[in-house]
Amino acid sequence: MRKPVFRKKKFSFPVNSLIGSYYSNFITITRKYRIDKKYRYYFTKWVCRILDLFASIEKEKQKHVLENSVLEHPPIFIIGFWRSGTTLLHNLLCKNPLFGYVTTFHSVFPNHILWNQKWLKPLMTPVLPEKRPGDNMKFDFDYPQEEEIALGNMQPVSFYNFFYFPDDTEKIINESLFFKNVTETEIKRWKREYMRLIKTALINTDGECFTSKNPSNTFRIKTLLEMFPGARFIYLHRNRYDTLISFRKFVHEVDAGITLQDYDHERLDREMIRLYKLLHEKYEQDKSLIPKGRLVEIDFEVFENNKLKEIERIYKELGLKGFKKALPVMEKYLESLRGYERSSYNNNEAFRKIIDEELRDFIGKD
């Protein structure tokens, strides 16, 4: 009988998720920003340096596997603002064995996924918290996860660098979401590493069609269509107050556990609200680039009350296969969520006023 693995209860670490980065990438990222949490920086640096020795070995092995790897199906990208129901939708879609995805382990250790995972995952499992920050959903290294952290551990252009450097959020938004002040060489590297991430994800999860959940990609529709002309998109939208209050809670809880900077909480709150506006404006500007039949828009409130019906609609409108085979597994997963209660967002009047102030002249679909 296997002994139970005792897991952390709290999302707080002496290191952050940059431990899974290439060491050269870690240095490139951290040299750009002010660092206040010296103890966390040095611990992360030491662990990253050690793991980089093994990452170099894996990189050589990956070359032989990936050089002849071809994507047979265009990816599916779940987009929309953070905390809009993207996680639940992603988890349900990934019950289809045809769909491959980035796991939580892969998201932190993208440079160790095909060979080093065998020994590194058991070593790191006790460090992983039992529940996700922000919503207390179950957390596991094998669960589907968004890939923005992974991208940041493979090359330096990633929106999730703002978790480590929240005082530089505006600069990171411009670089990672709008590709401003980023060279053509850096964009080509971002595309190359994203392709490698997708291929290793499909191998790791034995999938045929990559299924992504990454709100940051809402800003990158044009770039993704350049990479994958046949890509399909699912866009979720939700009430602005529920979305932003939930996102605020998530961000501050994550930052408490992994940030390398001290920061002004109210200033970051306002940056998050502005980000909400920027995302919706960018989506409305770019969604016309998506060919007809390759975009489905989902209202979270409708999805919450008709989950399987909405997923069936997604399958039909995007021409996806395997709904009937995945249905019993999705039903079982939804049954496992019974008793889970979402957080209430009615007691955040001060933040609601800031939302109203920042979005006073914004008219969006929420």
Buried (B, 14 or more C-beta within 10 A) or exposed (E): EEEEEEBBEEBEBEBBBBBBBBBEBBBEBBEBBEBBBEEBBEBBBEBBEEBBEBBEEBBEEBEEEBEEBEBEBBBBBBBBBBBBBBBBBBBBBBBBBBBBBBBBBBBBBBBBBBBBBEEBBEEBBEEBBBBBBBBEBEBBBEBBBBBBBBBBBBBBBBBBBBBBBBBBBEBBBEBBBEBEEBEEEBEEBBBEBBBBBBBBBBBBBEBBBBBBBBBBBBBBBEBBBEBBEEBBBBBBBBBBBBBBBBBBBBBBBBBEBBBBBEBEEEEBBBBBBBBBBBBBEBBEEBBEEBEEEBBBBBBBEEBEEEBBEBBBBBBEBBEBEBBEEBBEBBBEBBEEEEEEEEEEBEEBEEBBEBBEEBBEEBEBEB
